[in-house]
Amino acid sequence: MSKIRQRDFTFADELPPHADGVMHSYIVYTARKDDAPHRYAGYISAPDIDLAVEYACEHYGQDEVCTNIWVHLVEDLAETPCAEESIDPASGTDGDDDDGDPAWIVFTQKHRGDIHVETASLHAPDAKTALSRAVARHGASTVQVRVVARERIDTTEPGQLIWRTHDQTYRLARGYSKSVRAKWAAVRKTEDINEYRKDDIENHF
Amino acid sequence: MSGAANPVMTIDPSQEDPDKLAEFESRIASGVLIEPGDWMPQAYRTGMLRMAEHHANSEIVGALPEGEWITRAPSLRRKLALTAKVQDEVGHGQMLYRVSQDLGKSREDMLRDLCTGKTKYHNCFNYPAPTWGDIAMIQWLIDGAAIMNQKTLADGAYGPYVRTMHRINMEEAFHFKSGEDMVLTLMSGTKKQKAMTQEAFDRWWGPSIMFFGPHDKPGCEDMPPMRWRMKTETNDSLRRRFVNRFAPAATDLGLVIHVSEKDEHGIITSKRVDEQCVPGEDGNWGFTDPDWDEFFRVIRGNGPCNAHRLALRRFSYEQGAWVRRAIAGGDTTLPPAA
């Protein structure tokens, strides 16, 4: 055990004061391939968007192959209320996009509890119009639609190495499955192994 | 290692608007998932916050005993895997603190409440891990128990917690497989390795049985935590499934299931074979009930490592203050000497 961990800890009565400054909340999306849609990964707290991207690369970019990351402030999204079953697309109003207007990214959530996935992009003069058009075009079979101005999303550099390319099977369940199975087979019957494995997690990175 | 979100919880829904409460309960009963913008009873918000915060605290503190072993892992691959696991666990803590933040408590307050002992974390992290065998057992038994619990929590009703559980479980799969690999390797090794593994198993079998919390109260299925699908399976049912899965696996591996007595440092002073731990006629494996006095003693802060774990967390919090100040753009000073 290291000496730090062997030591007896003594503390002043009070904890150090809160750090000055404000930490902001950002939403992070990851993409598994260059042309794959960005999928909601989670939140990150950071003092600014540049550090948010750096944190996101380490926190959400190391679970599986990741080619690109998007990050935006929580306050930068506009969204519909979460519907019970599905949104009525007729509750939105479609219109002609003007390429001169800002670009908006549309994210949709298929069912309650699901993650939001990048669905499309459109042009609109403001968030309200963008959301209305997104509902009209993409609201069917979804419970929630979100839009975020493209210019408010920060991203990793094209071609930036996020997921390292060396052998990382040590941090993936599949890196152990074969050898574990073989070792169990040496001491247990096949039906016992199969029964035991019923409680394994099937969806994993 | 993930902490089960099983704090002892009392919820009083009697102060809620009865019409809204009835509608909320009807939605839950019909399988609707609750999203943050939906109306929810204050008792539900408070209960979910307590559960998510307890879980987040457990992830952070749970990383401490394993983190101590990174420098002493027996091979480079095991070292890489353990480093990645510890990083994952702390990441789970950050994700769960986020869920809690949305329910109304600031992250800073949660971190400070953990340091001062105002809020708790899972009991099992208050036991020592004196050998590499303990690290293997934590990953096999404790992560195995956590996965069993968290799979049911992923069937809960609060959308953000469910989403977070799904992501966490996807990472947990590696932790558990890595733990299985370690235990299987040790049990196919030398006599000394087998003896070390048996001793570690003896230390962790009891805390694993206690992992799911105390026995359920009668009628718990109708109480708010289960009626509102904050949890979806009883403690006793999870415990039975755990024993049915791990007792035969351990026995086939050559491990002996003991009932152990421990000293105040969590080190075993005596043990006897658990003769109840055999398959019953109904197919369920029996087991000797753990020492619930010990369970409550540890919850109250008097376990073998409570003081040490909290002290190390607080030490890290204090040592990290200058980093937080620097990142947040406040006054910076030189880092404190360790």
Contacts between the chains, C-beta under 8 A, distances in Angstrom:
chain1	res1	chain2	res2	distance
A	1	B	68	6.0
A	2	B	68	7.2
A	2	B	71	6.9
A	4	B	315	7.7
A	4	B	338	6.0
A	5	B	68	5.7
A	5	B	312	6.6
A	9	B	311	3.7
A	9	B	312	7.2
A	9	B	314	7.0
A	9	B	315	5.4
A	11	B	311	7.7
A	11	B	314	6.2
A	11	B	318	7.2
A	15	B	112	5.6
A	15	B	115	6.0
A	15	B	116	6.9
A	15	B	314	7.5
A	15	B	317	6.8
A	15	B	318	7.2
A	16	B	317	7.6
A	16	B	318	5.7
A	16	B	321	4.1
A	18	B	108	5.6
A	19	B	321	7.0
A	19	B	324	3.9
A	19	B	325	4.7
A	19	B	327	7.6
A	19	B	328	4.4
A	19	B	330	5.5
A	20	B	325	6.7
A	20	B	328	5.9
A	20	B	329	7.1
A	20	B	330	3.2
A	20	B	331	7.0
A	21	B	325	7.8
A	21	B	327	7.7
A	21	B	328	2.9
A	21	B	329	4.2
A	21	B	330	5.1
A	22	B	328	7.1
A	23	B	107	7.8
A	23	B	328	6.5
A	25	B	98	7.6
A	25	B	101	7.6
A	40	B	163	7.9
A	41	B	167	7.7
A	42	B	95	5.4
A	42	B	98	6.9
A	42	B	164	7.4
A	42	B	167	6.8
A	43	B	95	7.4
A	43	B	98	4.3
A	44	B	94	7.8
A	45	B	94	7.8
A	45	B	98	7.7
A	45	B	107	6.6
A	47	B	327	5.5
A	47	B	328	5.6
A	47	B	329	6.2
A	51	B	327	7.2
A	59	B	91	5.5
A	59	B	94	7.0
A	62	B	84	7.9
A	62	B	87	7.8
A	63	B	170	7.3
A	63	B	171	6.4
A	81	B	37	5.9
A	82	B	35	4.2
A	82	B	37	5.8
A	82	B	38	6.9
A	82	B	159	8.0
A	84	B	27	7.8
A	84	B	32	6.5
A	111	B	33	7.8
A	112	B	32	6.5
A	112	B	33	3.8
A	112	B	34	7.9
A	112	B	35	5.9
A	112	B	159	5.7
A	113	B	33	4.0
A	113	B	159	4.7
A	113	B	162	4.8
A	113	B	163	6.4
A	114	B	163	7.7
A	115	B	163	6.0
A	144	B	35	7.8
A	170	B	77	5.2
A	170	B	80	4.8
A	170	B	81	4.5
A	170	B	84	6.9
A	170	B	178	7.8
A	171	B	80	7.3
A	171	B	81	6.4
A	171	B	84	4.0
A	171	B	85	7.8
A	171	B	174	5.9
A	172	B	174	5.6
A	173	B	173	3.9
A	173	B	174	4.5
A	173	B	176	7.6
A	173	B	177	4.5
A	175	B	174	7.4
A	175	B	177	7.7
A	176	B	174	7.5
A	176	B	177	3.9
A	176	B	178	5.8
A	176	B	180	7.1
A	176	B	181	4.7
A	177	B	177	6.4
A	179	B	181	6.1
A	180	B	177	5.9
A	180	B	180	5.0
A	180	B	181	5.3
A	180	B	184	6.4
A	183	B	181	7.4
A	183	B	184	3.9
A	183	B	185	7.3
A	183	B	188	6.6
A	184	B	184	6.8
A	186	B	188	7.2
A	187	B	187	8.0
A	187	B	252	5.3
A	187	B	253	5.9
A	187	B	254	7.4
A	188	B	249	7.4
A	188	B	252	4.7
A	192	B	248	6.7
A	192	B	249	7.9
A	192	B	252	6.8
A	196	B	245	6.0
A	196	B	248	7.7
A	196	B	249	5.5
A	199	B	144	7.9
A	199	B	147	7.3
A	199	B	148	6.1
A	199	B	151	7.6
A	199	B	241	7.4
A	199	B	245	5.6
A	200	B	173	7.2
A	200	B	176	7.6
A	201	B	147	6.1
A	201	B	151	7.1
A	201	B	169	5.3
A	201	B	170	7.1
A	201	B	172	6.4
A	201	B	173	4.1
A	201	B	176	7.5
A	203	B	166	7.6
A	203	B	169	7.6
A	203	B	170	5.9
A	204	B	169	7.7
A	204	B	170	4.9
A	204	B	171	7.6
A	204	B	172	8.0
A	204	B	173	3.4
A	204	B	174	6.7
A	205	B	170	5.1
A	205	B	171	6.3
A	205	B	173	7.5
A	205	B	174	7.0
